[in-house]
Amino acid sequence: MIPFNLLPELANRYLASPNPVVIYYTVNPTAPPPERPAAWDIELKLEDIALKSKMQSVTLNSSRDTIRELTKLDDEVCSGAMPSCIL
């Protein structure tokens, strides 16, 4: 189960596209081209500071009743949508 306060961070990773990343490289025109094209995966760690502060203000300014109600709704969604949900 994912805690409610982590949900915005996880969801927003997939909702907003990150800024382009500039990768500097050098092409040697005297070297022969490779026989097959090559590709590499580059892992980037990105953090949206502005969005994170907005989401923290929402979670920090929530009352205990609101958090209790959201937890109850989250449990209901979890039990109804995923029978194998680990609580």
N, C-alpha and C positions, 0 to 999 in steps of 0.2 A: 504494500500500500504506500502511496506517496502522500506525505504530509501536505495539508492544504497550503501552508506558507511557502512550499517549494514549487507548487503547481505553476504559478506565473513564470518563474524562471525557466522551467522546463518547456512550457508552451511557447514562450516568446522566442526560443531558439529557432523555431520552425516558422514563425509568423513574419518575421522581419528579415530582409536580406541584409547581410553584412556589407560594409564598405569594401570596395575592391582592394585587393592586396597586390602590392607591386613586388614582383620577384625580379631581381637583377640577375642577368646572365650574359655570357659572352658567347658569340657564335664565331667559330673559326672557319672562314670560307675556304681555307686551303685544305682542311681535313675532308676526307671522303664522307658522303652521307651514310648513315647507318642502313643496314639491309632492311630492317623493320623499324617502324616508328616505336618510340618508347614513351612511357608515361610514368609519372611518380605521384604518389599521394603525399601531400604536405599537410601535417596537422597544425591547425592554428587555434590558439586559445583567444577567444574574444569575450569582452565583457562590456555590456551597455550600462555605464554608470548612471546616466540620467533615468533610464527605465527602472533600474534596480532601486534607486532612491524613491521613486514614485511608488513602487510596489511595497517597499518597506514601510512607507508612511501609511499605506492602506492597512497593512497587517498590524502595525503597531497601534494605530488609532481605533482598532476594532474593540468592541466591548466583549466582556466574557460571554454574555448571552449570544452575541453574534457568532463568536467562535464556536460555542457549544452547538448552536444550530447548524453551522456549516459542517462541523464534524459529524453530526447526526445525518445530514443530507449526504455527505461524502460516503458514510458507511452504508446508507441505503442504496446509493448508486453502485457501490462496489459489490454489495451482496446480490443486487438484481442483475447487474450486467455481467459479472464474472463469478460464477459459482465457485471457482477455485481460488478466489481472492484470499490472500493471507492477511489476517488481522492481527 
